[in-house]
Amino acid sequence: MQLNILAPRWFFLLLLIGCGIAFMVALALKPRWTSRLHPNVAAEARRFLREKNVRPLSEDLQAILANSADESLPTQQHPLLGNLAPDFTLNDDRGDATNLQRCLEHGPVVLVFYYGYHCNHCVGQLFAVNDDLAMFQELDATIIAISADPVEETQARYAEYGRFGFTVLSDPGKQIAAQYGVFKPPVSNNPEELVHATFVITANGQITWCNFGDKPFTDNRTLLIEVARVSGREPVPEQSVSSNGVSIQEFNDE
């Protein structure tokens, strides 16, 4: 009879010890579970840039522009190339509205369409642009990034990883992405199509360069050269002058 009375006590004691051990194991494994469920997008984005050998530009801006003829990648063909960029007004994470035409009043715009802050490749492009942001600002260029992320998502990622130094806008319905030809809604049995895209837009609103596809564009050298080109900021090649005031190039041409 005494054994029957003690058995439940021993059972509950063992159960309590087992629960305690399970709790301690869960605490020890929580960081691993958390990292799997909520990966560090910023760390993965930086890893993506390292794997692509994308580093902040080390030369000064003038040195980059001086070699523009050899180092700028050509534009891809796009229906909007050579045309005026569709205007838009979208909100940032603070709820402030940004209008493209007003941004163009200050100079050219580099417009980036990315999938969202869940995409480490996309975030890698944004980090790369942010690393070289001072050079874009030196050319009076405005950087605008657009995704379908709601403002609350951008707010949460900023709180976790920090802000970018440029404007990030929310296009939840992907209507602006569709106007720029980088999004097609699903039709019948065909799923939606969304691509990365980067555009260079002159202060007059004309699209002069673009890159789009399944990979983000991370060559800031090309973007800087193209921005300088449309702004008339490319350096003028120096000409050697002879003693009689005629350039060496002119002399050779004769």
C-alpha beads as a LAMMPS data file, in Angstrom:
LAMMPS data file: protein, C-alpha beads

254 atoms
253 bonds

1 atom types
1 bond types

-500.0 500.0 xlo xhi
-500.0 500.0 ylo yhi
-500.0 500.0 zlo zhi

Masses

1 110.0

Atoms # bond

1 1 1 0.000 0.000 0.000
2 1 1 2.867 2.370 0.837
3 1 1 4.467 1.729 -2.582
4 1 1 1.188 2.632 -4.276
5 1 1 1.142 5.979 -2.417
6 1 1 4.799 6.815 -3.218
7 1 1 4.612 5.814 -6.893
8 1 1 2.639 8.889 -8.030
9 1 1 5.068 11.143 -6.143
10 1 1 8.090 9.577 -7.827
11 1 1 6.334 9.774 -11.169
12 1 1 5.600 13.497 -10.842
13 1 1 9.125 14.144 -9.575
14 1 1 10.639 12.397 -12.578
15 1 1 8.216 14.222 -14.860
16 1 1 9.245 17.550 -13.352
17 1 1 12.935 16.738 -13.787
18 1 1 12.311 15.672 -17.386
19 1 1 10.474 18.902 -18.159
20 1 1 13.303 20.894 -16.639
21 1 1 15.874 19.111 -18.774
22 1 1 13.735 19.595 -21.895
23 1 1 13.395 23.308 -21.102
24 1 1 17.147 23.719 -20.725
25 1 1 17.759 21.908 -24.018
26 1 1 15.197 24.116 -25.726
27 1 1 16.938 27.240 -24.454
28 1 1 20.276 25.959 -25.707
29 1 1 18.890 25.217 -29.174
30 1 1 16.742 28.346 -29.471
31 1 1 19.358 30.405 -31.358
32 1 1 19.639 27.646 -33.969
33 1 1 15.886 27.375 -34.370
34 1 1 15.539 31.150 -34.531
35 1 1 18.248 31.469 -37.158
36 1 1 16.513 28.893 -39.313
37 1 1 13.093 30.500 -38.988
38 1 1 14.371 34.095 -39.144
39 1 1 17.708 34.158 -40.976
40 1 1 19.978 37.158 -40.661
41 1 1 19.282 38.704 -44.048
42 1 1 21.957 41.350 -43.586
43 1 1 24.654 38.753 -42.915
44 1 1 23.520 36.675 -45.898
45 1 1 23.539 39.802 -48.091
46 1 1 27.115 40.603 -47.098
47 1 1 28.082 36.996 -47.797
48 1 1 26.517 37.296 -51.252
49 1 1 28.622 40.394 -51.974
50 1 1 31.805 38.666 -50.816
51 1 1 31.076 35.680 -53.033
52 1 1 30.620 38.032 -56.001
53 1 1 33.764 39.936 -55.007
54 1 1 31.787 43.166 -54.693
55 1 1 33.597 45.645 -52.470
56 1 1 33.218 49.375 -51.813
57 1 1 34.972 51.361 -54.522
58 1 1 38.440 52.340 -53.356
59 1 1 39.371 54.905 -56.047
60 1 1 38.158 58.463 -55.953
61 1 1 35.343 59.460 -58.282
62 1 1 37.518 61.267 -60.829
63 1 1 39.749 58.224 -61.265
64 1 1 36.681 56.079 -61.933
65 1 1 35.278 58.506 -64.485
66 1 1 38.632 58.873 -66.219
67 1 1 38.443 55.194 -67.240
68 1 1 34.776 55.334 -68.228
69 1 1 35.357 54.163 -71.815
70 1 1 36.717 50.786 -70.697
71 1 1 34.758 50.038 -67.550
72 1 1 31.091 50.863 -68.208
73 1 1 28.770 47.980 -69.052
74 1 1 26.316 48.686 -71.880
75 1 1 22.610 49.042 -71.278
76 1 1 20.173 46.243 -71.948
77 1 1 17.370 46.863 -74.395
78 1 1 14.092 47.769 -72.718
79 1 1 10.765 49.176 -74.006
80 1 1 11.234 52.307 -71.860
81 1 1 14.801 52.977 -72.976
82 1 1 14.995 56.481 -74.472
83 1 1 11.507 57.340 -73.202
84 1 1 10.323 59.398 -70.264
85 1 1 10.208 57.493 -66.996
86 1 1 6.677 56.915 -65.649
87 1 1 6.078 59.280 -62.759
88 1 1 5.071 57.941 -59.352
89 1 1 4.422 58.952 -55.774
90 1 1 5.024 56.320 -53.086
91 1 1 5.496 56.313 -49.323
92 1 1 8.638 55.456 -47.391
93 1 1 8.839 53.719 -43.998
94 1 1 8.031 56.982 -42.203
95 1 1 4.886 57.511 -44.251
96 1 1 6.440 60.402 -46.186
97 1 1 5.588 60.610 -49.874
98 1 1 8.329 60.683 -52.522
99 1 1 7.570 61.893 -56.041
100 1 1 9.916 61.048 -58.918
101 1 1 9.536 64.370 -60.741
102 1 1 10.416 66.331 -57.623
103 1 1 13.519 64.202 -57.129
104 1 1 14.559 64.881 -60.726
105 1 1 14.558 68.610 -59.980
106 1 1 17.781 67.998 -58.034
107 1 1 19.523 65.842 -60.655
108 1 1 19.493 62.329 -62.133
109 1 1 17.917 59.346 -60.381
110 1 1 19.121 55.766 -60.062
111 1 1 15.972 53.673 -59.636
112 1 1 16.257 50.152 -58.207
113 1 1 13.445 47.586 -58.144
114 1 1 14.104 44.753 -55.696
115 1 1 12.082 41.760 -54.502
116 1 1 11.970 42.768 -50.834
117 1 1 14.006 42.627 -47.652
118 1 1 13.618 38.843 -47.521
119 1 1 15.874 38.489 -50.600
120 1 1 19.537 38.473 -49.581
121 1 1 20.644 39.159 -53.180
122 1 1 18.404 42.231 -53.330
123 1 1 19.592 43.490 -49.964
124 1 1 23.155 42.873 -51.131
125 1 1 22.594 45.340 -53.976
126 1 1 21.165 47.903 -51.564
127 1 1 24.146 47.469 -49.229
128 1 1 26.537 47.885 -52.159
129 1 1 24.842 51.106 -53.251
130 1 1 24.869 52.378 -49.693
131 1 1 28.607 51.652 -49.407
132 1 1 29.302 53.952 -52.387
133 1 1 26.515 56.429 -51.686
134 1 1 28.880 59.387 -51.188
135 1 1 30.037 59.100 -54.812
136 1 1 26.480 59.160 -56.123
137 1 1 25.779 62.203 -53.967
138 1 1 28.896 63.878 -55.370
139 1 1 27.208 63.606 -58.774
140 1 1 23.946 65.018 -57.315
141 1 1 22.233 61.700 -58.038
142 1 1 19.264 60.473 -56.009
143 1 1 18.959 56.772 -55.223
144 1 1 15.444 55.343 -54.961
145 1 1 14.718 51.684 -54.179
146 1 1 11.237 50.198 -54.601
147 1 1 9.730 46.866 -53.539
148 1 1 6.342 45.444 -52.636
149 1 1 7.281 45.363 -48.939
150 1 1 4.709 47.176 -46.805
151 1 1 6.103 50.099 -44.806
152 1 1 5.798 48.038 -41.626
153 1 1 8.199 45.443 -43.048
154 1 1 10.783 48.084 -43.907
155 1 1 10.382 49.596 -40.447
156 1 1 11.041 46.219 -38.837
157 1 1 14.137 45.546 -40.964
158 1 1 15.511 49.017 -40.262
159 1 1 15.033 48.437 -36.549
160 1 1 16.944 45.166 -36.866
161 1 1 19.733 46.094 -39.286
162 1 1 19.816 49.895 -39.520
163 1 1 18.680 52.383 -42.131
164 1 1 20.006 53.011 -45.619
165 1 1 21.163 56.481 -46.547
166 1 1 18.782 56.624 -49.514
167 1 1 15.030 56.446 -50.050
168 1 1 13.278 53.069 -49.882
169 1 1 9.657 53.093 -51.038
170 1 1 6.704 50.730 -50.770
171 1 1 4.818 49.566 -53.866
172 1 1 2.544 46.941 -52.278
173 1 1 0.376 46.435 -55.360
174 1 1 3.442 46.331 -57.661
175 1 1 1.680 48.854 -59.862
176 1 1 4.794 50.967 -60.386
177 1 1 6.878 47.859 -61.053
178 1 1 4.342 46.927 -63.731
179 1 1 4.601 50.385 -65.319
180 1 1 8.365 49.910 -65.568
181 1 1 7.937 46.486 -67.161
182 1 1 9.527 44.506 -64.339
183 1 1 6.323 42.862 -63.065
184 1 1 3.595 40.901 -64.808
185 1 1 0.570 39.733 -62.767
186 1 1 -0.513 36.093 -62.928
187 1 1 -2.646 35.184 -65.929
188 1 1 -4.639 31.934 -66.116
189 1 1 -2.189 29.170 -65.194
190 1 1 0.871 31.399 -65.565
191 1 1 2.375 32.657 -62.286
192 1 1 3.404 36.271 -61.784
193 1 1 6.738 37.433 -63.170
194 1 1 8.974 39.758 -61.179
195 1 1 12.562 40.671 -62.008
196 1 1 15.305 42.804 -60.518
197 1 1 15.846 46.060 -62.376
198 1 1 18.031 49.161 -62.198
199 1 1 17.395 52.314 -64.266
200 1 1 19.382 55.503 -64.800
201 1 1 17.062 58.481 -65.351
202 1 1 18.274 61.903 -66.495
203 1 1 17.199 65.134 -64.799
204 1 1 14.874 65.603 -67.793
205 1 1 13.157 62.329 -66.954
206 1 1 14.547 60.204 -69.785
207 1 1 15.628 56.613 -69.166
208 1 1 19.076 56.215 -70.721
209 1 1 20.358 52.976 -69.185
210 1 1 18.867 49.879 -67.609
211 1 1 19.679 46.380 -66.414
212 1 1 17.087 43.766 -65.488
213 1 1 16.782 40.031 -64.914
214 1 1 16.892 37.350 -62.249
215 1 1 20.028 38.818 -60.622
216 1 1 20.474 42.261 -59.060
217 1 1 22.963 44.694 -60.586
218 1 1 25.952 45.323 -58.311
219 1 1 28.382 47.197 -60.591
220 1 1 28.288 50.683 -59.078
221 1 1 31.210 51.734 -61.250
222 1 1 28.983 51.505 -64.320
223 1 1 26.158 53.372 -62.597
224 1 1 28.460 56.216 -61.594
225 1 1 29.847 56.474 -65.123
226 1 1 26.362 56.507 -66.640
227 1 1 25.143 59.123 -64.165
228 1 1 28.158 61.309 -64.911
229 1 1 27.569 60.853 -68.627
230 1 1 23.962 62.033 -68.564
231 1 1 24.893 64.898 -66.259
232 1 1 27.724 66.205 -68.405
233 1 1 30.142 65.445 -65.592
234 1 1 32.554 63.211 -67.490
235 1 1 36.114 64.547 -67.381
236 1 1 37.400 66.160 -70.588
237 1 1 40.452 64.280 -71.958
238 1 1 43.616 66.302 -71.578
239 1 1 45.465 67.224 -74.790
240 1 1 49.185 67.750 -75.002
241 1 1 50.068 71.119 -76.508
242 1 1 53.197 71.873 -78.550
243 1 1 55.264 75.039 -78.263
244 1 1 53.347 76.731 -81.109
245 1 1 49.991 76.169 -79.388
246 1 1 48.822 73.308 -81.601
247 1 1 47.745 70.145 -79.851
248 1 1 49.680 66.982 -80.530
249 1 1 46.436 65.326 -81.685
250 1 1 45.815 68.114 -84.217
251 1 1 49.406 67.883 -85.450
252 1 1 49.120 64.145 -85.955
253 1 1 45.834 64.541 -87.815
254 1 1 47.518 66.884 -90.272

Bonds

1 1 1 2
2 1 2 3
3 1 3 4
4 1 4 5
5 1 5 6
6 1 6 7
7 1 7 8
8 1 8 9
9 1 9 10
10 1 10 11
11 1 11 12
12 1 12 13
13 1 13 14
14 1 14 15
15 1 15 16
16 1 16 17
17 1 17 18
18 1 18 19
19 1 19 20
20 1 20 21
21 1 21 22
22 1 22 23
23 1 23 24
24 1 24 25
25 1 25 26
26 1 26 27
27 1 27 28
28 1 28 29
29 1 29 30
30 1 30 31
31 1 31 32
32 1 32 33
33 1 33 34
34 1 34 35
35 1 35 36
36 1 36 37
37 1 37 38
38 1 38 39
39 1 39 40
40 1 40 41
41 1 41 42
42 1 42 43
43 1 43 44
44 1 44 45
45 1 45 46
46 1 46 47
47 1 47 48
48 1 48 49
49 1 49 50
50 1 50 51
51 1 51 52
52 1 52 53
53 1 53 54
54 1 54 55
55 1 55 56
56 1 56 57
57 1 57 58
58 1 58 59
59 1 59 60
60 1 60 61
61 1 61 62
62 1 62 63
63 1 63 64
64 1 64 65
65 1 65 66
66 1 66 67
67 1 67 68
68 1 68 69
69 1 69 70
70 1 70 71
71 1 71 72
72 1 72 73
73 1 73 74
74 1 74 75
75 1 75 76
76 1 76 77
77 1 77 78
78 1 78 79
79 1 79 80
80 1 80 81
81 1 81 82
82 1 82 83
83 1 83 84
84 1 84 85
85 1 85 86
86 1 86 87
87 1 87 88
88 1 88 89
89 1 89 90
90 1 90 91
91 1 91 92
92 1 92 93
93 1 93 94
94 1 94 95
95 1 95 96
96 1 96 97
97 1 97 98
98 1 98 99
99 1 99 100
100 1 100 101
101 1 101 102
102 1 102 103
103 1 103 104
104 1 104 105
105 1 105 106
106 1 106 107
107 1 107 108
108 1 108 109
109 1 109 110
110 1 110 111
111 1 111 112
112 1 112 113
113 1 113 114
114 1 114 115
115 1 115 116
116 1 116 117
117 1 117 118
118 1 118 119
119 1 119 120
120 1 120 121
121 1 121 122
122 1 122 123
123 1 123 124
124 1 124 125
125 1 125 126
126 1 126 127
127 1 127 128
128 1 128 129
129 1 129 130
130 1 130 131
131 1 131 132
132 1 132 133
133 1 133 134
134 1 134 135
135 1 135 136
136 1 136 137
137 1 137 138
138 1 138 139
139 1 139 140
140 1 140 141
141 1 141 142
142 1 142 143
143 1 143 144
144 1 144 145
145 1 145 146
146 1 146 147
147 1 147 148
148 1 148 149
149 1 149 150
150 1 150 151
151 1 151 152
152 1 152 153
153 1 153 154
154 1 154 155
155 1 155 156
156 1 156 157
157 1 157 158
158 1 158 159
159 1 159 160
160 1 160 161
161 1 161 162
162 1 162 163
163 1 163 164
164 1 164 165
165 1 165 166
166 1 166 167
167 1 167 168
168 1 168 169
169 1 169 170
170 1 170 171
171 1 171 172
172 1 172 173
173 1 173 174
174 1 174 175
175 1 175 176
176 1 176 177
177 1 177 178
178 1 178 179
179 1 179 180
180 1 180 181
181 1 181 182
182 1 182 183
183 1 183 184
184 1 184 185
185 1 185 186
186 1 186 187
187 1 187 188
188 1 188 189
189 1 189 190
190 1 190 191
191 1 191 192
192 1 192 193
193 1 193 194
194 1 194 195
195 1 195 196
196 1 196 197
197 1 197 198
198 1 198 199
199 1 199 200
200 1 200 201
201 1 201 202
202 1 202 203
203 1 203 204
204 1 204 205
205 1 205 206
206 1 206 207
207 1 207 208
208 1 208 209
209 1 209 210
210 1 210 211
211 1 211 212
212 1 212 213
213 1 213 214
214 1 214 215
215 1 215 216
216 1 216 217
217 1 217 218
218 1 218 219
219 1 219 220
220 1 220 221
221 1 221 222
222 1 222 223
223 1 223 224
224 1 224 225
225 1 225 226
226 1 226 227
227 1 227 228
228 1 228 229
229 1 229 230
230 1 230 231
231 1 231 232
232 1 232 233
233 1 233 234
234 1 234 235
235 1 235 236
236 1 236 237
237 1 237 238
238 1 238 239
239 1 239 240
240 1 240 241
241 1 241 242
242 1 242 243
243 1 243 244
244 1 244 245
245 1 245 246
246 1 246 247
247 1 247 248
248 1 248 249
249 1 249 250
250 1 250 251
251 1 251 252
252 1 252 253
253 1 253 254
